[in-house]
Amino acid sequence: MLVEERTYTTHPGKWREYLALYEAEGLAVQRRILGRMVGYYHTEIGELNQIVHLWAYQDLNDRAERRSALMVDPAFKAYVAKMLPMLQKQESRILRPAPFFTPLWQDVATSVAN
């Protein structure tokens, strides 16, 4: 399991517009194709005008397959055309869990199965 952390820095003051557009046009398609959203945040303190979202994948192959499918989806392409002009910068990091960490969603899935 791994988590991708994506940080988007919007032009000053555009983060609210970004979130509204994402909720209206990007959220459903990403949930459908990418699957497990771990979190979606905007900064309040520190570097402002940033959106941070986290997505869990089984491995890098799972991520590559899902991201490839996302990039060819017509609804996502239409969303990206509207979203990209709001951004100054995009960053992506792959995070691997520490050996002792069990993600909350795995604890929940285990307890539901038992």
C-alpha positions as CSV (number, residue, x, y, z in Angstrom):
1,M,0.0,0.0,0.0
2,L,1.2,3.5,-0.7
3,V,-0.3,7.0,-0.6
4,E,0.2,9.7,-3.1
5,E,0.3,13.2,-1.7
6,R,-0.6,15.9,-4.3
7,T,-0.2,19.6,-3.5
8,Y,-1.6,22.2,-5.8
9,T,-0.8,25.8,-5.2
10,T,-3.4,28.1,-6.7
11,H,-3.0,31.7,-7.8
12,P,-3.7,34.0,-4.7
13,G,-7.3,33.8,-3.6
14,K,-8.3,31.1,-6.2
15,W,-8.5,28.2,-3.8
16,R,-12.2,28.6,-3.1
17,E,-12.9,28.7,-6.8
18,Y,-10.8,25.6,-7.3
19,L,-12.6,23.7,-4.5
20,A,-16.0,24.7,-5.9
21,L,-15.0,23.5,-9.4
22,Y,-13.5,20.3,-8.0
23,E,-16.6,19.5,-6.1
24,A,-18.9,20.2,-9.1
25,E,-16.8,18.5,-11.8
26,G,-13.7,16.7,-10.6
27,L,-14.7,14.8,-7.4
28,A,-17.0,12.2,-8.9
29,V,-14.7,11.2,-11.8
30,Q,-11.7,10.9,-9.5
31,R,-13.6,8.9,-7.0
32,R,-14.9,6.6,-9.7
33,I,-11.4,6.0,-11.3
34,L,-8.8,6.6,-8.6
35,G,-10.8,4.9,-5.8
36,R,-9.6,5.5,-2.3
37,M,-9.4,9.2,-1.3
38,V,-7.6,9.4,2.0
39,G,-8.0,13.1,2.4
40,Y,-8.6,16.5,0.7
41,Y,-7.5,19.7,2.5
42,H,-6.7,23.3,2.0
43,T,-4.1,25.2,4.0
44,E,-5.0,27.6,6.7
45,I,-1.6,28.3,8.3
46,G,1.8,28.2,6.6
47,E,2.0,28.5,2.8
48,L,-1.4,29.7,1.7
49,N,-3.5,29.0,-1.4
50,Q,-2.6,25.3,-1.3
51,I,-4.8,22.2,-1.8
52,V,-3.5,18.9,-0.5
53,H,-5.1,15.6,-1.5
54,L,-4.1,12.1,-0.6
55,W,-4.9,8.9,-2.6
56,A,-4.2,5.4,-1.6
57,Y,-3.1,2.7,-4.0
58,Q,-2.1,-1.0,-3.7
59,D,1.3,-0.2,-5.4
60,L,2.9,1.9,-8.2
61,N,1.3,-0.3,-10.9
62,D,-2.2,0.3,-9.5
63,R,-1.5,4.0,-9.4
64,A,-0.2,4.0,-13.0
65,E,-3.2,2.1,-14.3
66,R,-5.7,4.4,-12.5
67,R,-3.9,7.6,-13.4
68,S,-3.7,6.5,-17.1
69,A,-7.5,5.8,-17.1
70,L,-8.1,9.2,-15.5
71,M,-6.1,11.1,-18.1
72,V,-8.1,9.8,-21.0
73,D,-11.5,10.2,-19.4
74,P,-13.5,12.9,-21.3
75,A,-15.1,14.3,-18.1
76,F,-11.8,14.6,-16.4
77,K,-10.2,16.3,-19.5
78,A,-13.0,18.9,-19.5
79,Y,-12.5,19.5,-15.8
80,V,-8.7,19.9,-16.2
81,A,-9.1,22.4,-18.9
82,K,-11.0,24.7,-16.5
83,M,-8.8,23.9,-13.4
84,L,-5.3,24.3,-14.7
85,P,-5.4,28.1,-15.3
86,M,-6.1,28.4,-11.5
87,L,-2.8,26.7,-10.6
88,Q,0.7,28.1,-10.1
89,K,2.4,24.8,-9.2
90,Q,1.7,21.1,-8.8
91,E,3.7,18.7,-6.7
92,S,3.4,14.9,-6.1
93,R,5.0,12.7,-3.5
94,I,4.7,9.0,-2.9
95,L,4.4,8.0,0.7
96,R,5.1,4.5,2.0
97,P,3.7,3.5,5.5
98,A,6.1,2.8,8.3
99,P,6.2,-1.0,9.1
100,F,4.2,-0.6,12.3
101,F,1.4,1.6,10.8
102,T,-2.0,0.1,9.9
103,P,-4.2,2.7,8.0
104,L,-7.5,3.4,9.7
105,W,-9.4,2.1,6.7
106,Q,-7.7,-1.3,7.0
107,D,-8.7,-1.5,10.7
108,V,-12.3,-0.7,9.8
109,A,-12.4,-3.3,7.0
110,T,-10.9,-5.9,9.3
111,S,-13.5,-5.2,12.1
112,V,-16.4,-5.3,9.6
113,A,-15.2,-8.6,8.1
114,N,-15.1,-10.1,11.6
